[in-house]
């Protein structure tokens, strides 16, 4: 296996792919960890959960279905 740095949304492994100095922060990983620690240590409510994830997936799915229906509005069932 080659030792190649990959990032999301990079179309090819060839050429240069600049590394962000705060990549973990921009990707949201630090925010997720901080939210988990605050919840565990102080009992704070978590910022996101499976209901939010389901709402996001339903919205994205509607975005795919709408073009198949010639741009018709697609209802999105919100779980949360």
Phi and psi restraints in degrees (range 20) as a CNS / XPLOR table:
assign (resid 1 and name C) (resid 2 and name N)
       (resid 2 and name CA) (resid 2 and name C) 1.0 -80.9 20.0 2
assign (resid 2 and name N) (resid 2 and name CA)
       (resid 2 and name C) (resid 3 and name N) 1.0 147.1 20.0 2
assign (resid 2 and name C) (resid 3 and name N)
       (resid 3 and name CA) (resid 3 and name C) 1.0 -87.9 20.0 2
assign (resid 3 and name N) (resid 3 and name CA)
       (resid 3 and name C) (resid 4 and name N) 1.0 87.1 20.0 2
assign (resid 3 and name C) (resid 4 and name N)
       (resid 4 and name CA) (resid 4 and name C) 1.0 -121.8 20.0 2
assign (resid 4 and name N) (resid 4 and name CA)
       (resid 4 and name C) (resid 5 and name N) 1.0 131.0 20.0 2
assign (resid 4 and name C) (resid 5 and name N)
       (resid 5 and name CA) (resid 5 and name C) 1.0 -79.1 20.0 2
assign (resid 5 and name N) (resid 5 and name CA)
       (resid 5 and name C) (resid 6 and name N) 1.0 125.2 20.0 2
assign (resid 5 and name C) (resid 6 and name N)
       (resid 6 and name CA) (resid 6 and name C) 1.0 -121.5 20.0 2
assign (resid 6 and name N) (resid 6 and name CA)
       (resid 6 and name C) (resid 7 and name N) 1.0 145.7 20.0 2
assign (resid 6 and name C) (resid 7 and name N)
       (resid 7 and name CA) (resid 7 and name C) 1.0 -131.0 20.0 2
assign (resid 7 and name N) (resid 7 and name CA)
       (resid 7 and name C) (resid 8 and name N) 1.0 160.5 20.0 2
assign (resid 7 and name C) (resid 8 and name N)
       (resid 8 and name CA) (resid 8 and name C) 1.0 -64.4 20.0 2
assign (resid 8 and name N) (resid 8 and name CA)
       (resid 8 and name C) (resid 9 and name N) 1.0 148.7 20.0 2
assign (resid 8 and name C) (resid 9 and name N)
       (resid 9 and name CA) (resid 9 and name C) 1.0 66.1 20.0 2
assign (resid 9 and name N) (resid 9 and name CA)
       (resid 9 and name C) (resid 10 and name N) 1.0 18.0 20.0 2
assign (resid 9 and name C) (resid 10 and name N)
       (resid 10 and name CA) (resid 10 and name C) 1.0 -93.3 20.0 2
assign (resid 10 and name N) (resid 10 and name CA)
       (resid 10 and name C) (resid 11 and name N) 1.0 123.8 20.0 2
assign (resid 10 and name C) (resid 11 and name N)
       (resid 11 and name CA) (resid 11 and name C) 1.0 -74.4 20.0 2
assign (resid 11 and name N) (resid 11 and name CA)
       (resid 11 and name C) (resid 12 and name N) 1.0 -23.5 20.0 2
assign (resid 11 and name C) (resid 12 and name N)
       (resid 12 and name CA) (resid 12 and name C) 1.0 -146.9 20.0 2
assign (resid 12 and name N) (resid 12 and name CA)
       (resid 12 and name C) (resid 13 and name N) 1.0 160.0 20.0 2
assign (resid 12 and name C) (resid 13 and name N)
       (resid 13 and name CA) (resid 13 and name C) 1.0 -89.3 20.0 2
assign (resid 13 and name N) (resid 13 and name CA)
       (resid 13 and name C) (resid 14 and name N) 1.0 -6.8 20.0 2
assign (resid 13 and name C) (resid 14 and name N)
       (resid 14 and name CA) (resid 14 and name C) 1.0 -87.6 20.0 2
assign (resid 14 and name N) (resid 14 and name CA)
       (resid 14 and name C) (resid 15 and name N) 1.0 152.2 20.0 2
assign (resid 14 and name C) (resid 15 and name N)
       (resid 15 and name CA) (resid 15 and name C) 1.0 84.2 20.0 2
assign (resid 15 and name N) (resid 15 and name CA)
       (resid 15 and name C) (resid 16 and name N) 1.0 -160.1 20.0 2
assign (resid 15 and name C) (resid 16 and name N)
       (resid 16 and name CA) (resid 16 and name C) 1.0 -99.8 20.0 2
assign (resid 16 and name N) (resid 16 and name CA)
       (resid 16 and name C) (resid 17 and name N) 1.0 140.2 20.0 2
assign (resid 16 and name C) (resid 17 and name N)
       (resid 17 and name CA) (resid 17 and name C) 1.0 -131.6 20.0 2
assign (resid 17 and name N) (resid 17 and name CA)
       (resid 17 and name C) (resid 18 and name N) 1.0 106.1 20.0 2
assign (resid 17 and name C) (resid 18 and name N)
       (resid 18 and name CA) (resid 18 and name C) 1.0 -67.1 20.0 2
assign (resid 18 and name N) (resid 18 and name CA)
       (resid 18 and name C) (resid 19 and name N) 1.0 136.5 20.0 2
assign (resid 18 and name C) (resid 19 and name N)
       (resid 19 and name CA) (resid 19 and name C) 1.0 -90.2 20.0 2
assign (resid 19 and name N) (resid 19 and name CA)
       (resid 19 and name C) (resid 20 and name N) 1.0 129.5 20.0 2
assign (resid 19 and name C) (resid 20 and name N)
       (resid 20 and name CA) (resid 20 and name C) 1.0 -79.2 20.0 2
assign (resid 20 and name N) (resid 20 and name CA)
       (resid 20 and name C) (resid 21 and name N) 1.0 131.8 20.0 2
assign (resid 20 and name C) (resid 21 and name N)
       (resid 21 and name CA) (resid 21 and name C) 1.0 -64.2 20.0 2
assign (resid 21 and name N) (resid 21 and name CA)
       (resid 21 and name C) (resid 22 and name N) 1.0 -26.1 20.0 2
assign (resid 21 and name C) (resid 22 and name N)
       (resid 22 and name CA) (resid 22 and name C) 1.0 -116.4 20.0 2
assign (resid 22 and name N) (resid 22 and name CA)
       (resid 22 and name C) (resid 23 and name N) 1.0 41.0 20.0 2
assign (resid 22 and name C) (resid 23 and name N)
       (resid 23 and name CA) (resid 23 and name C) 1.0 -57.2 20.0 2
assign (resid 23 and name N) (resid 23 and name CA)
       (resid 23 and name C) (resid 24 and name N) 1.0 -43.9 20.0 2
assign (resid 23 and name C) (resid 24 and name N)
       (resid 24 and name CA) (resid 24 and name C) 1.0 -61.2 20.0 2
assign (resid 24 and name N) (resid 24 and name CA)
       (resid 24 and name C) (resid 25 and name N) 1.0 -38.3 20.0 2
assign (resid 24 and name C) (resid 25 and name N)
       (resid 25 and name CA) (resid 25 and name C) 1.0 -68.5 20.0 2
assign (resid 25 and name N) (resid 25 and name CA)
       (resid 25 and name C) (resid 26 and name N) 1.0 -46.5 20.0 2
assign (resid 25 and name C) (resid 26 and name N)
       (resid 26 and name CA) (resid 26 and name C) 1.0 -66.8 20.0 2
assign (resid 26 and name N) (resid 26 and name CA)
       (resid 26 and name C) (resid 27 and name N) 1.0 -30.8 20.0 2
assign (resid 26 and name C) (resid 27 and name N)
       (resid 27 and name CA) (resid 27 and name C) 1.0 -76.6 20.0 2
assign (resid 27 and name N) (resid 27 and name CA)
       (resid 27 and name C) (resid 28 and name N) 1.0 -13.6 20.0 2
assign (resid 27 and name C) (resid 28 and name N)
       (resid 28 and name CA) (resid 28 and name C) 1.0 96.5 20.0 2
assign (resid 28 and name N) (resid 28 and name CA)
       (resid 28 and name C) (resid 29 and name N) 1.0 -2.6 20.0 2
assign (resid 28 and name C) (resid 29 and name N)
       (resid 29 and name CA) (resid 29 and name C) 1.0 -62.5 20.0 2
assign (resid 29 and name N) (resid 29 and name CA)
       (resid 29 and name C) (resid 30 and name N) 1.0 -40.7 20.0 2
assign (resid 29 and name C) (resid 30 and name N)
       (resid 30 and name CA) (resid 30 and name C) 1.0 -64.8 20.0 2
assign (resid 30 and name N) (resid 30 and name CA)
       (resid 30 and name C) (resid 31 and name N) 1.0 -38.8 20.0 2
assign (resid 30 and name C) (resid 31 and name N)
       (resid 31 and name CA) (resid 31 and name C) 1.0 -63.8 20.0 2
assign (resid 31 and name N) (resid 31 and name CA)
       (resid 31 and name C) (resid 32 and name N) 1.0 -41.7 20.0 2
assign (resid 31 and name C) (resid 32 and name N)
       (resid 32 and name CA) (resid 32 and name C) 1.0 -63.1 20.0 2
assign (resid 32 and name N) (resid 32 and name CA)
       (resid 32 and name C) (resid 33 and name N) 1.0 -44.8 20.0 2
assign (resid 32 and name C) (resid 33 and name N)
       (resid 33 and name CA) (resid 33 and name C) 1.0 -64.4 20.0 2
assign (resid 33 and name N) (resid 33 and name CA)
       (resid 33 and name C) (resid 34 and name N) 1.0 -44.4 20.0 2
assign (resid 33 and name C) (resid 34 and name N)
       (resid 34 and name CA) (resid 34 and name C) 1.0 -60.5 20.0 2
assign (resid 34 and name N) (resid 34 and name CA)
       (resid 34 and name C) (resid 35 and name N) 1.0 -42.5 20.0 2
assign (resid 34 and name C) (resid 35 and name N)
       (resid 35 and name CA) (resid 35 and name C) 1.0 -63.1 20.0 2
assign (resid 35 and name N) (resid 35 and name CA)
       (resid 35 and name C) (resid 36 and name N) 1.0 -41.1 20.0 2
assign (resid 35 and name C) (resid 36 and name N)
       (resid 36 and name CA) (resid 36 and name C) 1.0 -62.9 20.0 2
assign (resid 36 and name N) (resid 36 and name CA)
       (resid 36 and name C) (resid 37 and name N) 1.0 -45.8 20.0 2
assign (resid 36 and name C) (resid 37 and name N)
       (resid 37 and name CA) (resid 37 and name C) 1.0 -63.3 20.0 2
assign (resid 37 and name N) (resid 37 and name CA)
       (resid 37 and name C) (resid 38 and name N) 1.0 -42.2 20.0 2
assign (resid 37 and name C) (resid 38 and name N)
       (resid 38 and name CA) (resid 38 and name C) 1.0 -63.4 20.0 2
assign (resid 38 and name N) (resid 38 and name CA)
       (resid 38 and name C) (resid 39 and name N) 1.0 -38.8 20.0 2
assign (resid 38 and name C) (resid 39 and name N)
       (resid 39 and name CA) (resid 39 and name C) 1.0 -66.1 20.0 2
assign (resid 39 and name N) (resid 39 and name CA)
       (resid 39 and name C) (resid 40 and name N) 1.0 -44.4 20.0 2
assign (resid 39 and name C) (resid 40 and name N)
       (resid 40 and name CA) (resid 40 and name C) 1.0 -69.3 20.0 2
assign (resid 40 and name N) (resid 40 and name CA)
       (resid 40 and name C) (resid 41 and name N) 1.0 -41.2 20.0 2
assign (resid 40 and name C) (resid 41 and name N)
       (resid 41 and name CA) (resid 41 and name C) 1.0 -81.9 20.0 2
assign (resid 41 and name N) (resid 41 and name CA)
       (resid 41 and name C) (resid 42 and name N) 1.0 -38.1 20.0 2
assign (resid 41 and name C) (resid 42 and name N)
       (resid 42 and name CA) (resid 42 and name C) 1.0 -118.8 20.0 2
assign (resid 42 and name N) (resid 42 and name CA)
       (resid 42 and name C) (resid 43 and name N) 1.0 -1.1 20.0 2
assign (resid 42 and name C) (resid 43 and name N)
       (resid 43 and name CA) (resid 43 and name C) 1.0 73.4 20.0 2
assign (resid 43 and name N) (resid 43 and name CA)
       (resid 43 and name C) (resid 44 and name N) 1.0 18.0 20.0 2
assign (resid 43 and name C) (resid 44 and name N)
       (resid 44 and name CA) (resid 44 and name C) 1.0 -67.3 20.0 2
assign (resid 44 and name N) (resid 44 and name CA)
       (resid 44 and name C) (resid 45 and name N) 1.0 151.2 20.0 2
assign (resid 44 and name C) (resid 45 and name N)
       (resid 45 and name CA) (resid 45 and name C) 1.0 -64.6 20.0 2
assign (resid 45 and name N) (resid 45 and name CA)
       (resid 45 and name C) (resid 46 and name N) 1.0 143.2 20.0 2
assign (resid 45 and name C) (resid 46 and name N)
       (resid 46 and name CA) (resid 46 and name C) 1.0 -73.8 20.0 2
assign (resid 46 and name N) (resid 46 and name CA)
       (resid 46 and name C) (resid 47 and name N) 1.0 151.2 20.0 2
assign (resid 46 and name C) (resid 47 and name N)
       (resid 47 and name CA) (resid 47 and name C) 1.0 -77.6 20.0 2
assign (resid 47 and name N) (resid 47 and name CA)
       (resid 47 and name C) (resid 48 and name N) 1.0 -28.8 20.0 2
assign (resid 47 and name C) (resid 48 and name N)
       (resid 48 and name CA) (resid 48 and name C) 1.0 -140.4 20.0 2
assign (resid 48 and name N) (resid 48 and name CA)
       (resid 48 and name C) (resid 49 and name N) 1.0 160.0 20.0 2
assign (resid 48 and name C) (resid 49 and name N)
       (resid 49 and name CA) (resid 49 and name C) 1.0 -152.6 20.0 2
assign (resid 49 and name N) (resid 49 and name CA)
       (resid 49 and name C) (resid 50 and name N) 1.0 -171.6 20.0 2
assign (resid 49 and name C) (resid 50 and name N)
       (resid 50 and name CA) (resid 50 and name C) 1.0 -66.6 20.0 2
assign (resid 50 and name N) (resid 50 and name CA)
       (resid 50 and name C) (resid 51 and name N) 1.0 -26.2 20.0 2
assign (resid 50 and name C) (resid 51 and name N)
       (resid 51 and name CA) (resid 51 and name C) 1.0 -66.3 20.0 2
assign (resid 51 and name N) (resid 51 and name CA)
       (resid 51 and name C) (resid 52 and name N) 1.0 -44.3 20.0 2
assign (resid 51 and name C) (resid 52 and name N)
       (resid 52 and name CA) (resid 52 and name C) 1.0 -62.7 20.0 2
assign (resid 52 and name N) (resid 52 and name CA)
       (resid 52 and name C) (resid 53 and name N) 1.0 -42.3 20.0 2
assign (resid 52 and name C) (resid 53 and name N)
       (resid 53 and name CA) (resid 53 and name C) 1.0 -60.1 20.0 2
assign (resid 53 and name N) (resid 53 and name CA)
       (resid 53 and name C) (resid 54 and name N) 1.0 -42.7 20.0 2
assign (resid 53 and name C) (resid 54 and name N)
       (resid 54 and name CA) (resid 54 and name C) 1.0 -64.3 20.0 2
assign (resid 54 and name N) (resid 54 and name CA)
       (resid 54 and name C) (resid 55 and name N) 1.0 -40.2 20.0 2
assign (resid 54 and name C) (resid 55 and name N)
       (resid 55 and name CA) (resid 55 and name C) 1.0 -63.1 20.0 2
assign (resid 55 and name N) (resid 55 and name CA)
       (resid 55 and name C) (resid 56 and name N) 1.0 -41.9 20.0 2
assign (resid 55 and name C) (resid 56 and name N)
       (resid 56 and name CA) (resid 56 and name C) 1.0 -64.8 20.0 2
assign (resid 56 and name N) (resid 56 and name CA)
       (resid 56 and name C) (resid 57 and name N) 1.0 -45.9 20.0 2
assign (resid 56 and name C) (resid 57 and name N)
       (resid 57 and name CA) (resid 57 and name C) 1.0 -62.7 20.0 2
assign (resid 57 and name N) (resid 57 and name CA)
       (resid 57 and name C) (resid 58 and name N) 1.0 -42.0 20.0 2
assign (resid 57 and name C) (resid 58 and name N)
       (resid 58 and name CA) (resid 58 and name C) 1.0 -62.4 20.0 2
assign (resid 58 and name N) (resid 58 and name CA)
       (resid 58 and name C) (resid 59 and name N) 1.0 -39.8 20.0 2
assign (resid 58 and name C) (resid 59 and name N)
       (resid 59 and name CA) (resid 59 and name C) 1.0 -67.4 20.0 2
assign (resid 59 and name N) (resid 59 and name CA)
       (resid 59 and name C) (resid 60 and name N) 1.0 -44.3 20.0 2
assign (resid 59 and name C) (resid 60 and name N)
       (resid 60 and name CA) (resid 60 and name C) 1.0 -63.4 20.0 2
assign (resid 60 and name N) (resid 60 and name CA)
       (resid 60 and name C) (resid 61 and name N) 1.0 -42.0 20.0 2
assign (resid 60 and name C) (resid 61 and name N)
       (resid 61 and name CA) (resid 61 and name C) 1.0 -60.9 20.0 2
assign (resid 61 and name N) (resid 61 and name CA)
       (resid 61 and name C) (resid 62 and name N) 1.0 -42.5 20.0 2
assign (resid 61 and name C) (resid 62 and name N)
       (resid 62 and name CA) (resid 62 and name C) 1.0 -60.3 20.0 2
assign (resid 62 and name N) (resid 62 and name CA)
       (resid 62 and name C) (resid 63 and name N) 1.0 -34.9 20.0 2
assign (resid 62 and name C) (resid 63 and name N)
       (resid 63 and name CA) (resid 63 and name C) 1.0 -65.2 20.0 2
assign (resid 63 and name N) (resid 63 and name CA)
       (resid 63 and name C) (resid 64 and name N) 1.0 -29.0 20.0 2
assign (resid 63 and name C) (resid 64 and name N)
       (resid 64 and name CA) (resid 64 and name C) 1.0 -82.1 20.0 2
assign (resid 64 and name N) (resid 64 and name CA)
       (resid 64 and name C) (resid 65 and name N) 1.0 -35.9 20.0 2
assign (resid 64 and name C) (resid 65 and name N)
       (resid 65 and name CA) (resid 65 and name C) 1.0 -72.9 20.0 2
assign (resid 65 and name N) (resid 65 and name CA)
       (resid 65 and name C) (resid 66 and name N) 1.0 -37.3 20.0 2
assign (resid 65 and name C) (resid 66 and name N)
       (resid 66 and name CA) (resid 66 and name C) 1.0 -54.7 20.0 2
assign (resid 66 and name N) (resid 66 and name CA)
       (resid 66 and name C) (resid 67 and name N) 1.0 -47.8 20.0 2
assign (resid 66 and name C) (resid 67 and name N)
       (resid 67 and name CA) (resid 67 and name C) 1.0 -62.2 20.0 2
assign (resid 67 and name N) (resid 67 and name CA)
       (resid 67 and name C) (resid 68 and name N) 1.0 -32.4 20.0 2
assign (resid 67 and name C) (resid 68 and name N)
       (resid 68 and name CA) (resid 68 and name C) 1.0 -65.3 20.0 2
assign (resid 68 and name N) (resid 68 and name CA)
       (resid 68 and name C) (resid 69 and name N) 1.0 -24.0 20.0 2
assign (resid 68 and name C) (resid 69 and name N)
       (resid 69 and name CA) (resid 69 and name C) 1.0 -103.5 20.0 2
assign (resid 69 and name N) (resid 69 and name CA)
       (resid 69 and name C) (resid 70 and name N) 1.0 29.3 20.0 2
assign (resid 69 and name C) (resid 70 and name N)
       (resid 70 and name CA) (resid 70 and name C) 1.0 57.7 20.0 2
assign (resid 70 and name N) (resid 70 and name CA)
       (resid 70 and name C) (resid 71 and name N) 1.0 39.5 20.0 2
assign (resid 70 and name C) (resid 71 and name N)
       (resid 71 and name CA) (resid 71 and name C) 1.0 82.5 20.0 2
assign (resid 71 and name N) (resid 71 and name CA)
       (resid 71 and name C) (resid 72 and name N) 1.0 10.6 20.0 2
assign (resid 71 and name C) (resid 72 and name N)
       (resid 72 and name CA) (resid 72 and name C) 1.0 -64.9 20.0 2
assign (resid 72 and name N) (resid 72 and name CA)
       (resid 72 and name C) (resid 73 and name N) 1.0 147.8 20.0 2
assign (resid 72 and name C) (resid 73 and name N)
       (resid 73 and name CA) (resid 73 and name C) 1.0 -68.1 20.0 2
assign (resid 73 and name N) (resid 73 and name CA)
       (resid 73 and name C) (resid 74 and name N) 1.0 133.9 20.0 2
assign (resid 73 and name C) (resid 74 and name N)
       (resid 74 and name CA) (resid 74 and name C) 1.0 -113.6 20.0 2
assign (resid 74 and name N) (resid 74 and name CA)
       (resid 74 and name C) (resid 75 and name N) 1.0 122.7 20.0 2
assign (resid 74 and name C) (resid 75 and name N)
       (resid 75 and name CA) (resid 75 and name C) 1.0 -66.8 20.0 2
assign (resid 75 and name N) (resid 75 and name CA)
       (resid 75 and name C) (resid 76 and name N) 1.0 142.8 20.0 2
assign (resid 75 and name C) (resid 76 and name N)
       (resid 76 and name CA) (resid 76 and name C) 1.0 -116.1 20.0 2
assign (resid 76 and name N) (resid 76 and name CA)
       (resid 76 and name C) (resid 77 and name N) 1.0 120.9 20.0 2
assign (resid 76 and name C) (resid 77 and name N)
       (resid 77 and name CA) (resid 77 and name C) 1.0 -83.1 20.0 2
assign (resid 77 and name N) (resid 77 and name CA)
       (resid 77 and name C) (resid 78 and name N) 1.0 117.8 20.0 2
assign (resid 77 and name C) (resid 78 and name N)
       (resid 78 and name CA) (resid 78 and name C) 1.0 -91.1 20.0 2
assign (resid 78 and name N) (resid 78 and name CA)
       (resid 78 and name C) (resid 79 and name N) 1.0 128.0 20.0 2
assign (resid 78 and name C) (resid 79 and name N)
       (resid 79 and name CA) (resid 79 and name C) 1.0 -83.2 20.0 2
assign (resid 79 and name N) (resid 79 and name CA)
       (resid 79 and name C) (resid 80 and name N) 1.0 -41.3 20.0 2
